[in-house]
Structure formats: structure tokens, C-alpha cells
Amino acid sequence: MERDQDRPADREQPTTTVPEQPTAADGEQHTAVGQVTSRTAGQLPRQPSAGPQPAARRPWSARRIPAALTALLIAAAAGTLLFDVVRVRAGQPAAAWRARLADVLAARPLDDASIRIGAAVIAVLGLWLVILALTPGLRNQLPLKAPDAQMRAVLDRDAAALLLRDAAMRVPGVSAAQVRVFQHRVRARADVRFRATAEVKGDLVVALREELDRFALGRPPRLAVQVRARRK
């Protein structure tokens, strides 16, 4: 008890000052103000390049059905011929169809009608396969503009024709419209119930061109518009 009384009551205890730690909100605020760190630099959106835009092209068709049919025909013919050759090498007589075909080809001249027809059919089939191999196909799709060469977008021709027809029907005076979309041109026909045909044609051309601009096609097609008066 005496020791407690000897201790001065007003003696101050030593205090330790802890530096304030920056909070998460402060860090986010500093980063948002203008400090770009290595982590946030990779998350910033990339600005599109000001260079020339890549040419819009149709996607390449896989053509699985022609390739499968050609492979099956070649495999069947080669397999049948190989099987007969193996039989002949094994001491068996040649197949009847092979002997008959050899006799026919040996007896008929090259200017025979059947030989020419067969050669023409084979040449047409070969030319068709070459065209399929060198062309992209998918003619029912229209390529759209894309900011990147690795990105491709297409628009179906039937859908484009339907949208253009709806735009034509919204023109005052048009009672019926028919629109056909091709790869390089658009052909529109409209029936005019009232108003002058020249005025309706002008409004129709403007409406169709605005709709084509909304499509953002890579290769804008030519526009051909025909109108006719249908008063009754």
C-alpha cells in the first residue's frame, strides 16, 4: 500500500505514434486522378489505329459436301481397281467389268461420240472442282466493315432485302415494294398509290440509301430503283 502511494499519480504514460496507412479508397482515388500503374496500364482500352481499314471479304466456305462426295468417289474407284489388280497378281482372272472396259476402249476410236461425251463430263467436273477451290463461296452473305483484320462480320442477303423492303414501305405513297439484294447491286421496285411518281422515287432512293448506310457494308452495292403508278 505504501509503494502505491509513493508512485506519483500524475505521471504520464509513454505514447507511441503509429503512422497512418493509406486506405484502399485513397489508393483508388490517386490512381483515378492520374497515376497509371503497370497493372492499370494493361487494362486501359486501346485506341483504334488511324491507318487504312482492311478490305471486307466474305468468309471462306468449308464446302464439306463437295469435298466428301469427291473423296468418296475417288476412294471407291481406286479401291475397286486396286482390289482387282491384287486379284490378278494373286493368279485370279480379271473382273468382267475390267475386261469389258478394256475391250471397249481398245475397239473405239478417240473421235467416237461416247468418248467425247465422257471426256467433256470429266473436264466439266474438274473445272467445277477448280472453281470451288479458288472461290470463297457463301454468296448469300454480304461482308460488313470491321475495325480489325481478324474480325469478320456478315449480313444475310435475305435479311438485308427484308430490312430494305420495310424501309421502302415507310415512304409515303408506296403501296407495295419488292427488293432483291445481289452481291454488287440492289434492285427495288415499288408501286405508287398516290403522290407523283418522281417525288416518291426521290424519297425512296434517299430512304434506301440511308438504310444501306446503317448496314455498314464493306462493299456498298449499286442501287437501282423503279416505280410505277398503281392508282386503282
C-alpha positions as CSV (number, residue, x, y, z in Angstrom):
1,M,0.0,0.0,0.0
2,E,2.8,2.4,0.8
3,R,4.5,1.7,-2.6
4,D,1.3,2.6,-4.4
5,Q,1.1,5.8,-2.5
6,D,4.7,6.8,-3.3
7,R,4.0,6.5,-7.1
8,P,3.0,9.9,-8.5
9,A,-0.5,9.9,-9.8
10,D,0.1,12.5,-12.5
11,R,2.9,10.6,-14.2
12,E,2.2,10.4,-18.0
13,Q,2.5,7.1,-19.7
14,P,4.7,7.0,-22.8
15,T,2.8,7.0,-26.1
16,T,3.7,5.6,-29.5
17,T,2.7,7.3,-32.7
18,V,1.7,4.9,-35.5
19,P,1.9,6.3,-39.0
20,E,-1.4,6.3,-40.8
21,Q,-1.7,3.6,-43.5
22,P,-3.2,4.7,-46.8
23,T,-6.6,3.1,-47.2
24,A,-7.9,1.4,-50.4
25,A,-10.2,4.3,-51.2
26,D,-7.3,6.7,-51.1
27,G,-5.2,4.4,-53.4
28,E,-8.1,4.2,-55.9
29,Q,-8.5,7.9,-55.8
30,H,-4.9,8.6,-56.5
31,T,-4.9,6.1,-59.4
32,A,-8.1,7.7,-60.8
33,V,-6.6,11.1,-60.6
34,G,-3.8,10.5,-63.0
35,Q,-1.3,7.9,-61.7
36,V,-1.2,5.0,-64.2
37,T,0.5,1.9,-62.7
38,S,1.8,-1.1,-64.5
39,R,-1.4,-3.0,-63.6
40,T,-3.8,-0.4,-64.8
41,A,-1.9,0.3,-68.0
42,G,-2.8,-3.1,-69.4
43,Q,-6.4,-2.5,-68.6
44,L,-6.8,0.7,-70.5
45,P,-8.8,0.5,-73.7
46,R,-6.7,0.5,-76.8
47,Q,-7.3,3.3,-79.3
48,P,-8.1,2.2,-82.8
49,S,-5.3,2.8,-85.3
50,A,-5.8,5.6,-87.7
51,G,-4.4,3.5,-90.6
52,P,-6.4,2.2,-93.6
53,Q,-9.2,-0.2,-92.8
54,P,-8.8,-3.8,-94.0
55,A,-10.7,-4.9,-97.1
56,A,-14.0,-6.6,-96.3
57,R,-14.2,-10.1,-97.6
58,R,-16.6,-13.0,-97.4
59,P,-15.6,-15.8,-95.1
60,W,-14.2,-18.9,-96.9
61,S,-16.7,-21.7,-97.3
62,A,-15.6,-25.1,-96.0
63,R,-17.6,-27.0,-98.8
64,R,-17.8,-30.2,-96.8
65,I,-20.4,-31.8,-99.1
66,P,-18.5,-31.5,-102.4
67,A,-15.2,-32.5,-100.7
68,A,-16.8,-35.5,-99.1
69,L,-18.5,-36.6,-102.4
70,T,-15.3,-36.2,-104.3
71,A,-13.3,-38.1,-101.7
72,L,-15.9,-40.9,-101.6
73,L,-15.9,-41.3,-105.5
74,I,-12.2,-41.3,-105.8
75,A,-11.8,-43.8,-102.9
76,A,-14.4,-46.1,-104.3
77,A,-12.9,-46.1,-107.8
78,A,-9.3,-46.5,-106.6
79,G,-10.3,-49.2,-104.1
80,T,-12.2,-51.2,-106.7
81,L,-9.4,-51.0,-109.2
82,L,-6.8,-51.9,-106.5
83,F,-8.8,-54.9,-105.4
84,D,-9.0,-56.2,-109.0
85,V,-5.3,-55.7,-109.6
86,V,-4.4,-57.6,-106.4
87,R,-6.7,-60.5,-107.5
88,V,-4.9,-60.6,-110.9
89,R,-1.5,-60.6,-109.2
90,A,-2.7,-63.4,-106.9
91,G,-3.4,-65.6,-110.0
92,Q,-7.2,-65.0,-110.3
93,P,-8.8,-63.8,-113.6
94,A,-9.6,-60.2,-114.1
95,A,-13.1,-58.9,-113.3
96,A,-15.6,-59.0,-116.1
97,W,-16.2,-55.2,-116.0
98,R,-12.5,-54.5,-116.3
99,A,-12.1,-56.8,-119.3
100,R,-15.1,-55.4,-121.0
101,L,-14.0,-51.8,-120.4
102,A,-10.5,-52.7,-121.8
103,D,-12.1,-54.2,-125.0
104,V,-14.4,-51.2,-125.5
105,L,-11.6,-48.7,-125.1
106,A,-9.4,-50.7,-127.5
107,A,-12.1,-51.0,-130.1
108,R,-13.5,-47.4,-130.2
109,P,-11.5,-44.5,-131.7
110,L,-10.8,-41.3,-129.9
111,D,-13.3,-39.3,-132.1
112,D,-16.2,-41.5,-131.0
113,A,-19.2,-39.6,-129.6
114,S,-19.3,-41.6,-126.3
115,I,-15.6,-40.9,-125.8
116,R,-16.1,-37.2,-126.4
117,I,-19.1,-37.0,-124.1
118,G,-17.3,-38.8,-121.3
119,A,-14.2,-36.6,-121.7
120,A,-16.4,-33.5,-121.7
121,V,-18.2,-34.6,-118.5
122,I,-14.9,-35.3,-116.8
123,A,-13.5,-31.9,-117.9
124,V,-16.6,-30.1,-116.6
125,L,-16.3,-31.8,-113.2
126,G,-12.6,-31.0,-113.0
127,L,-13.3,-27.3,-113.8
128,W,-16.1,-27.2,-111.3
129,L,-13.7,-28.5,-108.6
130,V,-11.1,-26.0,-109.5
131,I,-13.6,-23.1,-109.3
132,L,-14.8,-24.4,-105.9
133,A,-11.2,-24.5,-104.7
134,L,-10.4,-20.9,-105.9
135,T,-13.6,-19.1,-104.9
136,P,-14.8,-18.3,-101.3
137,G,-18.4,-19.2,-101.9
138,L,-21.2,-18.2,-99.4
139,R,-22.7,-15.8,-102.0
140,N,-25.8,-15.4,-99.8
141,Q,-23.7,-13.4,-97.2
142,L,-22.6,-9.7,-97.5
143,P,-19.4,-8.7,-95.7
144,L,-19.6,-5.8,-93.3
145,K,-16.9,-3.3,-92.2
146,A,-14.7,-4.5,-89.4
147,P,-12.1,-2.5,-87.4
148,D,-9.7,-5.5,-87.3
149,A,-8.5,-7.8,-90.0
150,Q,-9.1,-10.8,-87.7
151,M,-12.7,-9.8,-87.1
152,R,-15.3,-10.6,-89.8
153,A,-19.0,-9.9,-89.8
154,V,-21.5,-10.8,-92.5
155,L,-25.2,-9.9,-93.2
156,D,-27.6,-12.4,-94.8
157,R,-28.9,-11.1,-98.2
158,D,-32.4,-12.2,-97.4
159,A,-32.4,-10.3,-94.1
160,A,-31.0,-7.2,-95.9
161,A,-33.7,-7.4,-98.5
162,L,-36.4,-7.6,-95.8
163,L,-35.0,-4.5,-94.0
164,L,-34.8,-2.6,-97.2
165,R,-38.4,-3.5,-98.1
166,D,-39.6,-2.3,-94.7
167,A,-37.7,1.0,-95.3
168,A,-39.4,1.3,-98.7
169,M,-42.8,0.7,-97.3
170,R,-42.4,3.6,-94.9
171,V,-42.1,6.0,-97.8
172,P,-45.4,7.9,-98.2
173,G,-47.2,6.8,-101.4
174,V,-45.7,3.4,-101.7
175,S,-48.3,0.6,-101.6
176,A,-46.2,-2.4,-102.4
177,A,-42.4,-2.9,-102.7
178,Q,-40.1,-5.7,-103.9
179,V,-36.4,-5.6,-103.1
180,R,-33.7,-8.0,-104.3
181,V,-30.2,-7.8,-103.0
182,F,-27.2,-9.1,-105.0
183,Q,-23.5,-9.1,-104.3
184,H,-22.9,-5.8,-106.1
185,R,-26.3,-4.2,-106.6
186,V,-29.7,-3.7,-105.1
187,R,-32.8,-3.7,-107.3
188,A,-36.0,-2.2,-105.8
189,R,-39.4,-2.0,-107.4
190,A,-42.3,-0.1,-105.9
191,D,-46.0,0.6,-106.7
192,V,-47.2,4.2,-106.1
193,R,-50.8,4.6,-105.0
194,F,-50.7,8.4,-104.5
195,R,-48.3,11.3,-105.0
196,A,-46.2,11.9,-108.0
197,T,-44.0,9.1,-109.1
198,A,-40.9,11.3,-109.4
199,E,-41.3,12.6,-105.8
200,V,-41.9,9.1,-104.5
201,K,-38.8,7.8,-106.4
202,G,-36.6,10.5,-104.9
203,D,-37.8,9.8,-101.4
204,L,-37.4,6.1,-102.0
205,V,-33.8,6.5,-103.1
206,V,-33.0,8.5,-100.1
207,A,-34.6,6.0,-97.7
208,L,-32.9,3.1,-99.2
209,R,-29.5,4.8,-99.2
210,E,-29.9,5.7,-95.5
211,E,-30.8,2.1,-94.7
212,L,-27.8,0.8,-96.7
213,D,-25.6,3.2,-94.7
214,R,-26.9,1.7,-91.5
215,F,-25.8,-1.7,-92.7
216,A,-22.2,-0.6,-92.9
217,L,-21.4,-2.9,-95.8
218,G,-17.8,-3.4,-96.7
219,R,-18.6,-3.0,-100.4
220,P,-21.7,-0.8,-100.9
221,P,-23.8,-2.1,-103.8
222,R,-25.2,0.0,-106.6
223,L,-28.9,1.0,-106.2
224,A,-31.5,0.7,-108.9
225,V,-35.0,1.9,-108.2
226,Q,-38.1,1.5,-110.4
227,V,-41.5,2.9,-109.6
228,R,-44.8,2.6,-111.3
229,A,-48.2,4.1,-110.7
230,R,-51.0,2.0,-109.3
231,R,-54.0,4.3,-108.9
232,K,-56.7,1.6,-108.8
